[in-house]
Amino acid sequence: MGIASLFSWIDLSDVIAGISAIIAIFSYLEGRKLRMGQSRAFLYMDMMQIESDIYVVIRNIGHSPAFDISITVNKPFSNRFENLKLIPPTVSYRYLLLSRKEANQYPKEVIFSVKYRDAYSKSSYRNECYHFTLADYLKYHIGYDAESNSYDIKKTY
């Protein structure tokens, strides 16, 4: 049985159909992975200074709710996010971490650990760690000017 007899029973259209099926399966799997990545919950944490106070902000910038949230912070900072269990998409929460007057009583670095799940990770948690250096947030004095509906930013040193 030679190569010629092997090709006699394989039609070119069968080969093309087989290759097309393989490409379709790979395209489907890649598209599914891309859709899942775009519709996941994604929690983003930042700090912001308003007047002479420093706030911690957590926001869900993803497209699905984050739930079973656990947020921890290094000592001696207080954690007012400890009872937060659900953050819908585009929603943010903030709390006062400390005022400028208290800043020299605290460590120079604040570390938040965030653990959460979303609709696509029901059996496993997503873990994020955020490191903030307080000096970076104390460099400026930021005040809101209601007349111009904008923030004034002045360097403090």
N, C-alpha and C positions, 0 to 999 in steps of 0.2 A: 504494500500500500504506500504509494508515493504521495508527494505533496500535491500533485495535480489531482489525485483522487480525493484528497482531503478537502480541497477547495471546491470540488464539484458538488458536494452536498451543502456547503456553506454559501449562502447567497449574500451578496454585498449589502443588501438592505437589512439583513439580520445583524451584520456587524455594526452598521450605522445605528440601528435601533438599540443595540446593547450599549454602545458608547453614549448615546443620548440618554439612556436610562441612568447610567452612572453619573453623568454630568448633572442630571435633574436631582438626583439624591444628594449630591454634594452641595448644590445650590440651595436646596431646601434646608439642609442642616446648617449651612452658613447663615442663611437668612434668619433662621430661628434663633441662632445665637446672637445675632445682631439686634433683633427685636427685643430679646430678653435684656440685653445690655442697655438698651435705650429706655426701657420702661421700668428699670429697677429703682428702688429708693436709694438716695445718696445723701447722707448727712454730712454737712459741712459746718465746721466750728471756727469761729473767729472771735477776736476781742476788738472792742471799739471804745474810744474815749469820747465822752460827751461832757462838756464843761470840764470839771476836774475829777470826774469819776470814770472808772474803767468797768465796762460791762462785758459779759461773756454772751455770745450769741450762737445759737445752733439753729440751722436751717436745713430743711429737706429740699434739695435742689433737684431731686429725682422726679419720676413720674408716677410713683406708687407710694403708698404709706409705709413708713418705717414703724415697726412695733416690737414689743419685748425689749425696750431700750434700757440699757444700763450704762450710766455715765459715772465715772469716778474721777476724782481730782486729788493731787498730792496735798499732803498736810502742809500748813494749817488752814488752807482755804476751805471755805464752806461750799457745799454742793447743793444748790437749790434745784438742780435737775434730777435729783434722786427719785422723785415720784413720777417722772415723765415716762409714760408707757407707749404713747402713740404720737407720731408727727405726720400729719397729712402732707401731700405734695405742696410746695411753695409756701409752707407755713414756717415761721421762725419764732423762737422764744429767746428771751434774754433776761439776765438778772445782773444786779450790781455786784461785782466781785470785790472791789475796794475803791476807796477814794484816794486821791493823790496824797493826802495827808498821812494815810496809813501805809503807803507804799514802802517806806524804808523799814517797816516792821516785818516784812514778808520776804521769803526767798526771791531770788532774782528770776527764777523760772517757774512757770505754771505748766503742769502736765495734765491733760485730760485724756482719759481712755474711754472710748465710745464703742459699745457693743450693741448690735441690733440685727433684726431680721426683716425681710420683706416677703412679698408674695412669691418670689422666685427662690428664696433661700429658707424655706420653712424648716428644714432639718439642720441647718448650720447657721452660725452667726457670722456677721461681717464685723471685723475689728479694725478700728482706726485709733491712732494715737496722735495727739496734737500737742506740740511744744510751743510755748509762748514766752518770750523774754520781756519782762515788764518794762525795762528801760526803753524798748522800742515804742511802747505806747505812752510813755511819759515825756517824750521829746517835744510834743506839741501841745498847745492849748487850743482846743477846738470849741468854739461857741456858735450857737445858732443865732443868726440875725433875722428876725421875723420880718423886718421891713423889706429886705431884699430876697427873702425866702431862700437863704443859702447859709453855708457854714463859713465862719472865719477861722482860718488856721494860722496860728502864730507859733514860731519855734520858741521853746522855753529856755534853751541854753545856746 
